[in-house]
Structure formats: C-alpha cells, structure tokens
Amino acid sequence: MRLNQFLAHNIPCSRRAADALIAEGRVKVKHTKATFTTPFSPKDKIFVDGKLLRPKKHEHFSVIVYHKPKGELVSHKDDRGRKAIFDSLDKKFQHFTPIGRLDYASMGLLLLSDSKKVVDTLMHSRLERTYLVKIDGSVTQAMLDAFENGLETTSKEGAHEKSRIESIHIAPMQAMVLKSSRNYSKLKLTLQEGQNRELRRFFGHFKREVLDLKRVSFGFVSLNALPVGKTRYLNAKEYKHLHAFLNQLGEENG
C-alpha cells in the first residue's frame, strides 16, 4: 500500500488531498518528513500536522461456517421447489452471501459473509479447498496421472444437465487415496480453485460416478466436528488468519 492510499483510508481524505499533504511536508513517518516514496509500515508512527495518526481498525464483518447437508441448493430459493440453504439458515443470516458453492448432492463446509469484499476476495483466491470423495470402482493409474498433471476433458459425464460448457481444464490437485477397491474408492483431494462440478466431471471422464462429496476445509477454516445443518462463526484464530490474508493482498495490490 502506498503512503497516499494509507492516508486517504485513515484520515479520511481523497488521494489528491493526501498527495498535497505529503508534498507540503505535513506528513512525517517516525518523526522524519515523508516523501511519496518513503517506505513505511502501518505499524510505524505516522504524523499529520504534528498529530499521531491512529489507523482505523479492521472493517467490521462476520463470516460463518455452515455444514451444508445433501439435498440443499446454495441459493435463496428454487423455481423447482427444492430446498435451499436459506430455508435452513437462521433469519439473522438471510443477508449473508455464500463464498463459492456446493452442488445439490454435495455436503460439507460452506462459508458465508455479510461483506461483499470478503466474499469476492475468498471466492477468487487460490486458497486450498479439501474434499473427501467416494466413487464407484477403483482408482486407476490414469487417474493418478491426471491428479498430478491436470486434465482437459470434453466429457459431459458429471456435468450439470443444463451446462453449456463443452470443454474444461482441470488443474493438477493433491490426491491421497484412502481406499481403492473394485466396488468403491475413497480419496482426499485438495484443489486451489473450484470450478462448477469440477470433481464430478473429473471422475466422469474416467467413467466413475461420485457417490459422496464432502468439503472439509477452505483455506485456514476447517469443518471439524460441526454437526450437519449447524452453523458457527469463525473463531478468533481463523479471523486472525483472515485479516492477515486480506492485509497481505491489500499490500500486494497496492
């Protein structure tokens, strides 16, 4: 983050006004007159017209974890009359927005927030998402190779019936085979991005049906023992990780 951005956010004032303050020598960083290129940290003592600037605290927002059961759409309502997550969530969460999606037949960790900024940032981040997956049939060497190298598929197996996507590229993912047998297999898979029905299409390419799919973690948040259908707020440690992540991105983009 540049010094003028930091000033504009914390005084508050416009970027142009912040530029003027710096140009006029009215800003000091650690008691030294600042220029436009003066390095600084938000933890440094910064003075404007001799007064210590006290940075704003973090934007107030909430994030919850919902253990989504099978048979619920990640939506406010459904034109076909199917149950949606907001039919189950407490009324105080009705204005929250889901961070990503889990399809109707999937279950597990779903994050929701009342901050559009947090939703957009996490949804488009490369934070790892981990899933437990059960498929019919065994795990093949071709699957193991695709886990390591990625996969380009035009197969419609596993895709939504109304999907118009002809071809998708599925990036490499971390895979741990927990059980592999002729009847069924269980795997733990970790992805850095989550396309629509990506795992179902991955296994569909190999003529395998996904019998169960459960997300158990999203970045620094884990489902742990949260019962199906229940919610919880992020704990203090998770909020600390989230704020650090948001601050890091802000500095990189600045």
Secondary structure, DSSP 8 states (H G I E B T S, - for coil): --HHHHHHHHTT--HHHHHHHHHTT-EEETTEE--TT----TTS-EEETTEE----------EEEEEE-TT-BSSS--TT---BHHHHS-GGGTT-EEES---TT-EEEEEEES-HHHHHHHHTS---EEEEEEEES---HHHHHHHHH-EEE---TTS-TT-----EEE---EEEEEEE-SSEEEEEEEES---TTHHHHHHHHTT--EEEEEEEEETTEE-TT--TT-EEE--HHHHHHHHHHHHHHHHHH-
